[in-house]
Amino acid sequence: MKKNSIISVVNEQNLYYEKNKIELISLGTYTQKNGKYYIIYKDSVIDKYDNVENLCSIRVENPDLIIISRIGLIKSNLTLEKGKRNYGQCRTDFGTITMGIYTEYIKCDMGKSSAKISLKYFMDIESDLVSSNKISINVKENDEKNVKCTDNGD
């Protein structure tokens, strides 16, 4: 059954000597089908030129294997498998980049109406380390009491 959900994502990147932290809260869906879990939400990227919206899909195959896909201006497909190195691609305006992804750990707590996922992975391009990344994802059912909208932005 597909549940309307509130998805919270915190992504921490150590990029060479620079640290970045991106936090996102979005409305989306959370579904379980054929033993797999699916989290789908819109992901906005704001840069100095545009506000770009991507569709993000997280598929939990099992507690040690997660596939994260983005569709939009930036297209990527990451296979995160605990203790293994996989390859992923990211398509940008400048071309397609193939990256190596080594997943150090994945922790999943998947429930009927909520989920918590945390993972850490390392990304390289042509065997040169580019970044280490930590992602925390929290999903909870949107029961309308959790969402409050007002005209004044509060």
C-alpha beads as a LAMMPS data file, in Angstrom:
LAMMPS data file: protein, C-alpha beads

154 atoms
153 bonds

1 atom types
1 bond types

-500.0 500.0 xlo xhi
-500.0 500.0 ylo yhi
-500.0 500.0 zlo zhi

Masses

1 110.0

Atoms # bond

1 1 1 0.000 0.000 0.000
2 1 1 1.330 3.439 -0.954
3 1 1 1.497 5.876 1.958
4 1 1 1.794 9.645 1.675
5 1 1 4.841 10.457 3.757
6 1 1 7.168 13.141 5.012
7 1 1 10.732 12.357 3.961
8 1 1 13.704 13.926 5.702
9 1 1 17.155 13.522 4.135
10 1 1 20.463 14.710 5.597
11 1 1 23.504 14.328 3.334
12 1 1 26.967 15.060 4.734
13 1 1 29.851 15.200 2.248
14 1 1 33.565 15.486 2.885
15 1 1 34.869 16.699 -0.441
16 1 1 38.669 16.931 -0.329
17 1 1 39.082 19.414 2.560
18 1 1 35.610 20.924 2.315
19 1 1 32.609 19.720 4.319
20 1 1 29.038 20.181 3.104
21 1 1 25.770 19.348 4.797
22 1 1 22.484 19.386 2.890
23 1 1 19.165 18.897 4.648
24 1 1 15.873 18.346 2.824
25 1 1 12.309 17.762 3.960
26 1 1 9.862 16.764 1.243
27 1 1 6.476 15.179 0.774
28 1 1 6.567 11.860 -1.054
29 1 1 5.442 8.257 -0.972
30 1 1 6.561 5.141 0.875
31 1 1 5.593 1.721 -0.449
32 1 1 6.388 -1.934 0.173
33 1 1 5.967 -4.323 -2.738
34 1 1 7.309 -7.852 -3.287
35 1 1 9.598 -7.616 -0.241
36 1 1 11.191 -4.343 -1.387
37 1 1 10.644 -0.826 -0.027
38 1 1 10.320 2.273 -2.218
39 1 1 10.712 5.907 -1.147
40 1 1 9.925 8.508 -3.829
41 1 1 10.125 12.290 -3.419
42 1 1 11.037 15.516 -5.216
43 1 1 14.498 16.884 -4.579
44 1 1 15.191 20.573 -5.302
45 1 1 18.640 21.905 -6.073
46 1 1 19.087 25.661 -5.941
47 1 1 22.200 27.177 -7.466
48 1 1 23.019 30.696 -8.537
49 1 1 21.331 30.173 -11.900
50 1 1 18.249 27.994 -11.414
51 1 1 15.961 26.157 -9.055
52 1 1 16.060 22.615 -10.435
53 1 1 13.670 19.879 -9.343
54 1 1 14.601 16.195 -9.591
55 1 1 12.611 13.093 -8.788
56 1 1 14.467 10.852 -6.350
57 1 1 13.733 7.148 -5.909
58 1 1 15.217 5.013 -3.138
59 1 1 14.718 1.262 -3.474
60 1 1 15.669 -0.925 -0.508
61 1 1 16.265 -4.370 -1.999
62 1 1 17.405 -5.833 1.328
63 1 1 19.214 -4.539 4.464
64 1 1 22.559 -4.577 2.607
65 1 1 21.513 -3.235 -0.823
66 1 1 19.972 0.148 -1.680
67 1 1 19.600 1.758 -5.112
68 1 1 19.226 5.550 -5.307
69 1 1 18.144 7.070 -8.633
70 1 1 17.614 10.699 -9.606
71 1 1 15.721 11.796 -12.687
72 1 1 15.682 15.396 -13.909
73 1 1 18.352 17.851 -14.984
74 1 1 20.843 15.786 -12.998
75 1 1 20.467 12.052 -13.626
76 1 1 22.259 9.511 -11.497
77 1 1 22.030 5.906 -10.436
78 1 1 23.898 4.679 -7.341
79 1 1 24.009 1.067 -6.191
80 1 1 24.998 0.978 -2.526
81 1 1 25.880 -2.509 -1.309
82 1 1 27.414 -3.006 2.125
83 1 1 31.101 -3.930 1.942
84 1 1 31.253 -3.831 -1.865
85 1 1 32.414 -1.485 -4.596
86 1 1 29.976 -0.796 -7.412
87 1 1 29.924 1.655 -10.280
88 1 1 27.384 4.406 -10.829
89 1 1 26.803 7.062 -13.433
90 1 1 25.897 10.699 -13.153
91 1 1 24.758 12.569 -16.262
92 1 1 25.338 16.322 -16.220
93 1 1 25.298 19.157 -18.765
94 1 1 28.996 18.444 -19.329
95 1 1 28.623 14.717 -20.016
96 1 1 28.364 11.417 -18.172
97 1 1 30.706 10.620 -15.298
98 1 1 31.327 7.042 -14.137
99 1 1 32.060 6.785 -10.429
100 1 1 33.195 3.997 -8.136
101 1 1 31.122 3.687 -4.977
102 1 1 32.283 1.708 -1.940
103 1 1 29.654 1.325 0.789
104 1 1 31.076 1.050 4.292
105 1 1 27.802 0.500 6.126
106 1 1 24.023 0.471 5.744
107 1 1 21.560 0.434 8.631
108 1 1 17.856 0.022 7.839
109 1 1 14.817 -0.008 10.085
110 1 1 11.885 -0.477 7.740
111 1 1 8.342 -0.474 9.170
112 1 1 4.825 -0.422 7.755
113 1 1 4.413 3.367 7.899
114 1 1 7.900 4.628 8.776
115 1 1 11.539 3.977 7.961
116 1 1 15.011 4.999 9.082
117 1 1 18.071 4.475 6.913
118 1 1 21.649 5.543 7.534
119 1 1 24.602 4.756 5.322
120 1 1 28.157 5.766 4.605
121 1 1 29.915 5.434 1.271
122 1 1 33.043 6.629 -0.528
123 1 1 33.041 7.908 -4.099
124 1 1 35.965 7.841 -6.518
125 1 1 36.550 8.808 -10.130
126 1 1 39.208 6.775 -11.950
127 1 1 40.264 5.317 -8.554
128 1 1 40.934 8.784 -7.075
129 1 1 38.927 9.403 -3.894
130 1 1 36.523 12.288 -4.455
131 1 1 34.374 12.255 -1.317
132 1 1 33.112 10.402 1.708
133 1 1 29.364 10.662 2.254
134 1 1 26.910 9.979 5.067
135 1 1 23.180 9.935 4.390
136 1 1 20.373 9.745 6.952
137 1 1 16.825 9.209 5.686
138 1 1 13.736 9.329 7.897
139 1 1 10.266 8.547 6.598
140 1 1 7.057 8.997 8.549
141 1 1 3.458 8.795 7.498
142 1 1 1.816 12.133 6.730
143 1 1 -1.344 12.152 8.792
144 1 1 -2.141 15.842 8.047
145 1 1 -1.481 16.782 11.687
146 1 1 2.218 16.802 10.770
147 1 1 1.805 19.385 7.980
148 1 1 0.970 22.965 8.779
149 1 1 0.736 25.639 6.094
150 1 1 0.008 29.325 6.647
151 1 1 -0.061 32.362 4.390
152 1 1 2.696 34.198 6.278
153 1 1 5.387 31.531 5.839
154 1 1 5.319 30.305 9.470

Bonds

1 1 1 2
2 1 2 3
3 1 3 4
4 1 4 5
5 1 5 6
6 1 6 7
7 1 7 8
8 1 8 9
9 1 9 10
10 1 10 11
11 1 11 12
12 1 12 13
13 1 13 14
14 1 14 15
15 1 15 16
16 1 16 17
17 1 17 18
18 1 18 19
19 1 19 20
20 1 20 21
21 1 21 22
22 1 22 23
23 1 23 24
24 1 24 25
25 1 25 26
26 1 26 27
27 1 27 28
28 1 28 29
29 1 29 30
30 1 30 31
31 1 31 32
32 1 32 33
33 1 33 34
34 1 34 35
35 1 35 36
36 1 36 37
37 1 37 38
38 1 38 39
39 1 39 40
40 1 40 41
41 1 41 42
42 1 42 43
43 1 43 44
44 1 44 45
45 1 45 46
46 1 46 47
47 1 47 48
48 1 48 49
49 1 49 50
50 1 50 51
51 1 51 52
52 1 52 53
53 1 53 54
54 1 54 55
55 1 55 56
56 1 56 57
57 1 57 58
58 1 58 59
59 1 59 60
60 1 60 61
61 1 61 62
62 1 62 63
63 1 63 64
64 1 64 65
65 1 65 66
66 1 66 67
67 1 67 68
68 1 68 69
69 1 69 70
70 1 70 71
71 1 71 72
72 1 72 73
73 1 73 74
74 1 74 75
75 1 75 76
76 1 76 77
77 1 77 78
78 1 78 79
79 1 79 80
80 1 80 81
81 1 81 82
82 1 82 83
83 1 83 84
84 1 84 85
85 1 85 86
86 1 86 87
87 1 87 88
88 1 88 89
89 1 89 90
90 1 90 91
91 1 91 92
92 1 92 93
93 1 93 94
94 1 94 95
95 1 95 96
96 1 96 97
97 1 97 98
98 1 98 99
99 1 99 100
100 1 100 101
101 1 101 102
102 1 102 103
103 1 103 104
104 1 104 105
105 1 105 106
106 1 106 107
107 1 107 108
108 1 108 109
109 1 109 110
110 1 110 111
111 1 111 112
112 1 112 113
113 1 113 114
114 1 114 115
115 1 115 116
116 1 116 117
117 1 117 118
118 1 118 119
119 1 119 120
120 1 120 121
121 1 121 122
122 1 122 123
123 1 123 124
124 1 124 125
125 1 125 126
126 1 126 127
127 1 127 128
128 1 128 129
129 1 129 130
130 1 130 131
131 1 131 132
132 1 132 133
133 1 133 134
134 1 134 135
135 1 135 136
136 1 136 137
137 1 137 138
138 1 138 139
139 1 139 140
140 1 140 141
141 1 141 142
142 1 142 143
143 1 143 144
144 1 144 145
145 1 145 146
146 1 146 147
147 1 147 148
148 1 148 149
149 1 149 150
150 1 150 151
151 1 151 152
152 1 152 153
153 1 153 154
